[in-house]
Amino acid sequence: MPKFNINWNVTRACNLRCKHCYYDAASPLPDELSTDEAFALIDDIAATFGDNVRVTLGGGEPLVRSDLFEIIRYGKERGVSLVLASNGIALTEAVAKRLKDTGIEEVIIAIDGMQQTHDSIRGKGVFERTVKGARACKAAGLGLVIDPCIMKQNERETAQILDLAEELGARQARLFHYIAMGRGAAEIPDAELDLAEYARNVQQLYEEQTNRTNLEVCTTQACQYWVVLKRMAEAGRAVPDFYFHEVPGCRAGIGMLSIKPNGDVVPCPLLDVKAGNVREQRLREILESEVFTRLQSREVQGRCGVCKFRDLCGGCRVRAYITTGDYMGEDPLCGEVFFERA
């Protein structure tokens, strides 16, 4: 059974001001969970999921939070599998070693292109510091995942990003396809791939995977990638192992949830539909909320609802929500390339 994934943004504070940030991360929220509340949340996570859970500590930039290592240490003591998601610039050798010693198993680092492109999105000089941080994590014995955000500005650099991930010793490249939200909606509102670009990129990811034996290529909200993989498997071509073991397609509310710094629970980091708050409810109760129950049913609407790949793909619930106002609506990037009527 696949591990349930929890994305816990421990703070909104951040040491960068990236143009594409969906969260508009900058300063901390005034009502972020205290250290004791964070410990209580870890207790609830352990009680709800046992060892069948993987918690990613993100932000903002989680390393900005002063009690981060206390939270990590407590989570480790409770037997929770912990991962850190970082922009990489604060990951010195000493910090990486401390993360490893305290209980972090793997670090997810965002690299959004080669130096000029990455720096144009995240700030001058950030690329070199990020790559240095990734190398420090590997030297400390941490697992490494590279987490690019693919948009019009860097789509043509996809292969180079994957080359770099491989060179850095990452076990996985987990690609996110840009959705204009937060700061991104204000600064680069037209950076989303159109349907043709998206379809081409998703197909490219499969071709890139076939040429790489040491790097797993997967996606976060490009659930149509599962359609590509199914078609390839049916054609007798090789597909990555995760195809057989992970929750397929859109995992929002099905294989994952996200916790905001103030304890609000949403189905995925970008799907801003509140299902509850950990200060007021246990996770088990939130998982039984109407929001999660509807998502788990996969009773999606429009083209997604009549597609033969509904249960495999399901369509991105974030794109559906932004476009239609209904998180069970039709994914606008589910075009003829992917769609097959059931």
FENKADA-V941731 format. One record per pair of residues at least 24 apart in sequence whose ideal C-beta (glycine too) atoms are under 7 Angstrom apart, sorted by sequence separation. I is the first residue (numbers start at 1). J is the second residue. D is the distance in Angstrom with one decimal. If there is no record, write none. Layout:
BEGIN
I,J,D / I,J,D
END
This chain:
BEGIN
62,86,6.5 / 81,105,6.2 / 109,133,6.4 / 144,168,6.4 / 146,170,4.6 / 216,240,5.5 / 218,242,6.0 / 267,291,6.4 / 55,80,5.6 / 57,82,6.5 / 61,86,6.4 / 83,108,6.2 / 109,134,5.1 / 144,169,6.1 / 145,170,5.9 / 148,173,6.9 / 150,175,5.5 / 203,228,6.1 / 267,292,6.6 / 301,326,6.7 / 55,81,6.7 / 61,87,5.8 / 76,102,6.7 / 144,170,4.5 / 145,171,6.7 / 150,176,6.9 / 202,228,5.9 / 206,232,6.3 / 216,242,6.7 / 223,249,4.0 / 304,330,5.2 / 53,80,6.5 / 54,81,4.7 / 55,82,5.5 / 56,83,4.5 / 57,84,5.3 / 58,85,3.8 / 63,90,4.5 / 76,103,2.9 / 144,171,6.6 / 145,172,4.6 / 146,173,4.9 / 147,174,5.1 / 148,175,5.4 / 149,176,4.9 / 150,177,5.1 / 151,178,3.8 / 223,250,4.5 / 301,328,5.4 / 302,329,5.9 / 303,330,5.0 / 304,331,5.6 / 51,79,6.0 / 53,81,6.7 / 55,83,7.0 / 57,85,6.8 / 75,103,6.3 / 143,171,5.9 / 150,178,6.3 / 210,238,6.6 / 267,295,5.6 / 300,328,5.3 / 301,329,5.2 / 302,330,2.8 / 54,83,6.4 / 56,85,5.3 / 61,90,7.0 / 69,98,6.7 / 73,102,5.2 / 145,174,5.6 / 147,176,6.6 / 149,178,5.3 / 221,250,7.0 / 299,328,6.7 / 301,330,6.0 / 72,102,4.6 / 73,103,6.1 / 107,137,4.6 / 138,168,6.7 / 175,205,6.6 / 304,334,6.0 / 72,103,4.9 / 138,169,4.8 / 209,240,5.9 / 303,334,5.8 / 309,340,6.7 / 35,67,4.7 / 42,74,5.7 / 46,78,4.5 / 63,95,6.9 / 72,104,6.0 / 121,153,6.7 / 307,339,5.4 / 308,340,4.7 / 38,71,4.9 / 42,75,5.0 / 46,79,6.5 / 69,102,5.2 / 135,168,6.7 / 307,340,6.3 / 308,341,6.8 / 25,59,6.1 / 46,80,5.8 / 134,168,4.9 / 294,328,6.1 / 307,341,6.8 / 308,342,4.3 / 25,60,4.3 / 35,70,6.0 / 39,74,5.2 / 43,78,6.7 / 45,80,6.0 / 87,122,7.0 / 107,142,5.2 / 109,144,7.0 / 111,146,5.3 / 306,341,5.8 / 307,342,6.3 / 42,78,5.4 / 106,142,6.1 / 112,148,5.4 / 117,153,6.2 / 303,339,5.8 / 306,342,5.8 / 89,126,6.1 / 106,143,3.4 / 107,144,6.0 / 108,145,4.4 / 109,146,6.0 / 110,147,4.8 / 111,148,5.8 / 112,149,5.3 / 117,154,5.0 / 42,80,6.1 / 104,142,6.5 / 105,143,6.0 / 106,144,6.9 / 109,147,6.5 / 110,148,6.8 / 153,191,6.0 / 155,193,6.2 / 253,291,6.6 / 6,45,6.5 / 106,145,6.3 / 108,147,4.9 / 110,149,6.7 / 152,191,5.0 / 253,292,4.5 / 89,129,4.3 / 96,136,4.3 / 100,140,4.7 / 117,157,6.0 / 151,191,4.1 / 88,129,6.7 / 89,130,6.0 / 96,137,4.8 / 100,141,5.6 / 113,154,3.9 / 151,192,6.6 / 152,193,6.4 / 254,295,6.0 / 88,130,3.7 / 91,133,3.2 / 100,142,5.3 / 112,154,5.7 / 151,193,6.8 / 155,197,6.1 / 173,215,6.0 / 253,295,3.2 / 254,296,5.5 / 87,130,6.6 / 93,136,4.6 / 96,139,7.0 / 97,140,4.7 / 99,142,6.5 / 114,157,5.8 / 150,193,6.9 / 158,201,6.3 / 172,215,6.9 / 252,295,5.8 / 253,296,6.1 / 89,133,6.2 / 92,136,6.1 / 96,140,3.8 / 113,157,4.7 / 172,216,4.4 / 173,217,5.3 / 174,218,5.4 / 175,219,5.2 / 176,220,4.5 / 177,221,6.5 / 4,49,5.5 / 14,59,5.9 / 88,133,3.6 / 91,136,5.3 / 170,215,6.3 / 171,216,6.4 / 176,221,6.5 / 177,222,5.1 / 13,59,6.8 / 14,60,4.3 / 15,61,5.2 / 88,134,6.0 / 91,137,6.0 / 93,139,6.4 / 96,142,6.2 / 114,160,5.7 / 155,201,5.7 / 158,204,6.0 / 162,208,5.4 / 166,212,6.3 / 172,218,6.4 / 174,220,6.0 / 271,317,5.5 / 6,53,6.2 / 8,55,5.8 / 10,57,5.4 / 12,59,6.8 / 13,60,4.9 / 14,61,4.5 / 93,140,6.9 / 175,222,6.9 / 271,318,4.9 / 4,52,6.2 / 8,56,6.8 / 11,59,5.1 / 12,60,4.7 / 13,61,6.8 / 113,161,6.4 / 166,214,6.1 / 270,318,4.4 / 273,321,6.9 / 3,52,5.5 / 4,53,4.9 / 5,54,5.3 / 6,55,4.7 / 7,56,5.1 / 8,57,5.7 / 9,58,5.1 / 10,59,6.4 / 11,60,4.6 / 15,64,5.9 / 159,208,6.2 / 166,215,4.7 / 3,53,5.8 / 8,58,6.9 / 9,59,5.6 / 14,64,6.5 / 111,161,6.2 / 162,212,6.9 / 165,215,5.9 / 267,317,6.9 / 268,318,6.7 / 271,321,6.1 / 1,52,6.5 / 3,54,4.6 / 7,58,6.0 / 9,60,6.5 / 11,62,6.5 / 13,64,4.4 / 150,201,6.2 / 10,62,5.1 / 13,65,6.9 / 56,108,6.7 / 11,64,6.0 / 111,164,6.4 / 162,215,6.5 / 11,65,4.5 / 273,327,5.4 / 10,65,5.3 / 162,217,6.6 / 271,327,6.2 / 10,68,6.7 / 10,71,6.8 / 249,312,5.5 / 248,312,5.1 / 249,313,4.2 / 250,314,4.2 / 249,314,4.2 / 250,315,6.3 / 252,317,4.8 / 250,316,5.7 / 250,317,5.5 / 16,87,5.5 / 15,89,6.5 / 15,90,6.6 / 227,309,5.1 / 230,312,6.1 / 227,312,6.8 / 226,312,5.2 / 227,313,5.4 / 226,313,5.3 / 181,270,6.3 / 224,313,5.8 / 223,313,4.6 / 179,270,6.2 / 223,314,5.8 / 223,315,6.4 / 223,316,5.7 / 221,316,4.8 / 221,318,6.1 / 20,121,6.0 / 19,121,5.2 / 18,121,6.0 / 18,122,4.7 / 16,122,5.7 / 16,123,5.8 / 16,126,6.7 / 224,334,6.5 / 227,338,4.8 / 224,338,4.5 / 20,149,5.8 / 20,151,6.7 / 198,333,5.2 / 199,335,6.7 / 195,333,5.8 / 199,337,4.2 / 179,318,5.9 / 179,319,6.3 / 195,335,4.5 / 179,322,6.9 / 22,179,6.8 / 20,178,6.0 / 24,182,4.0 / 22,181,4.1 / 23,182,5.2 / 24,183,4.3 / 22,182,4.5 / 21,182,5.5 / 21,183,4.4 / 22,184,6.0 / 21,184,6.2 / 19,183,6.7 / 20,184,4.3 / 19,184,6.7 / 19,187,4.4 / 20,188,6.0 / 19,188,5.3 / 20,191,6.8 / 33,261,6.6 / 32,261,4.2 / 33,262,6.9 / 32,262,5.9 / 33,263,5.5 / 31,262,4.7 / 29,261,5.0 / 28,261,7.0 / 29,262,5.4 / 44,278,6.8 / 48,283,4.6 / 48,284,5.3 / 41,278,5.3 / 44,282,5.8 / 45,283,6.7 / 44,283,5.2 / 37,279,6.8 / 2,245,6.1 / 2,246,5.2 / 2,247,5.3 / 22,270,5.6 / 7,256,6.6 / 12,261,5.3 / 5,255,6.1 / 6,256,6.9 / 9,259,6.9 / 11,261,5.3 / 4,255,6.3 / 5,256,4.0 / 6,257,5.9 / 7,258,4.3 / 8,259,4.5 / 9,260,5.6 / 10,261,6.3 / 4,256,6.8 / 9,261,5.4 / 2,255,6.3 / 6,259,6.6 / 9,269,7.0 / 7,269,5.2
END
